[in-house]
Amino acid sequence: MCKSGKPFHVLFVLASLSRGGAETWLMDIMRNTNRQEFQLDVCLTRDIEGAYEEEFKKLGGRIFHCPLSKNVWNFSSTFKDLLHREHYDIVHSHLYFFTGFVLRLAFKCGVPKRIAHIHPVEDFKTGGIFRFFYTFLMKRWIKRYGTDFVGPTKASLRGFWGSEWQEDKSKKVIYNCVDVGRFGEVVDRQQVRNELSIPQESKIVLNVGRFTPHKRHEFLVQVAEYVLAQKNDVYFLLIGSGNLKDAIEEKVRVKGLAKNFRFISGAPSIDQYFLASDVLAFPSCNEGFGIVIIEAALAGLKIVAQDIPGVQEAAEVCPNAVLLPLDMPYDKWAEILLDSLQQPRIDENQRQMFLTEFPFTVENSVATLREVYGV
């Protein structure tokens, strides 16, 4: 609580409460803190209903909408009205470069603690000279108006702030977390296969992520085509939603691979699919923190992923991860995936031991957040 005895009044600023790394982290924070200590609200800049909204409200959070369009001044007016009305102690923004604009408004409205939470390791967006000046100005405002700067990995902070970021005490890593209890039970793998219409003795290759370009689902389809030419009893289970989902499904159909693919847009719990699969294939080329990697490790899956900074820190604690260079062609990628499919699953006793030693817990994440908030 604040010195006044009232809860810390915190406003998170995100695009939506859809399923994603930052959003899932926030929900874990909500589930493991109480509203008597932290009153956690969110301001959403996209006018869509996210999968987590109902639960967020049930847990005592409030949701405000400040739609962000080309007319940024409408957002500015709505956001300032919200800050003046609610008197927040902390504004915690997850909007990458646009966080600079958010923190500037928070400063002008008298919010005492203003946090920039940077997720990507690098900026893949293009825009020529306009993008250059936009990112220059926003980063300048983040530095000027932010009081604390956090990221989900050392790589994300290094990518945004440079190699000497650790010399600044206002910069800190808050690792994305996992509720280890989700993976404590042993799932009925046969039942999950029945639900997916997958033969019992077949192997399942899992991929979890939004259907966006940097997740490289198109590359994964190329890998799958090669794998299935060698071994036709492998099934690819792709979980996620996004703008490219329909295009990927169509590509799978055109290539004649639909029989060996299953698509799930999302579910309240996907843990059973982790526990029932054999290998996680994760060819994403840009991750702030590979939360899917550690979820797969907790489920006992073998992991084949790209060797990128945001994944490396997650994979360091995983006993069965293979990281591949970004320039590796799809056929070599597929050969390594095939090799992983031939290896036996991790022993259940070994998996349970891993659960007890796992470092990226909700408790650790909450503890670090308390440090940043000054509790």
Sequence and secondary structure as in RCSB ss.txt:
>XXXX:A:sequence
MCKSGKPFHVLFVLASLSRGGAETWLMDIMRNTNRQEFQLDVCLTRDIEGAYEEEFKKLGGRIFHCPLSKNVWNF
SSTFKDLLHREHYDIVHSHLYFFTGFVLRLAFKCGVPKRIAHIHPVEDFKTGGIFRFFYTFLMKRWIKRYGTDFV
GPTKASLRGFWGSEWQEDKSKKVIYNCVDVGRFGEVVDRQQVRNELSIPQESKIVLNVGRFTPHKRHEFLVQVAE
YVLAQKNDVYFLLIGSGNLKDAIEEKVRVKGLAKNFRFISGAPSIDQYFLASDVLAFPSCNEGFGIVIIEAALAG
LKIVAQDIPGVQEAAEVCPNAVLLPLDMPYDKWAEILLDSLQQPRIDENQRQMFLTEFPFTVENSVATLREVYGV
>XXXX:A:secstr
  TTSS EEEEEEES  SSSHHHHHHHHHHHTS TTTEEEEEEESS S  TTHHHHHHTT EEEE    S HHHH
HHHHHHHHHHH  SEEEE  GGGHHHHHHHHHHTT SEEEEE   SS     HHHHHHHHHHHHHHHHHH SEEE
ESSHHHHHHHH TTGGG TTEEE    B GGGGSS   HHHHHHHTT  TT EEEEEES SSGGG HHHHHHHHH
HHHHH TTEEEEEE   TTHHHHHHHHHHTT GGGEEEE   S  HHHHHH SEEEE  S  S  HHHHHHHHTT
 EEEEE  HHHHHHHTT TTEEEE TT  HHHHHHHHHHHHHS    HHHHHHHHHH S BHHHHHHHHHHHHT 
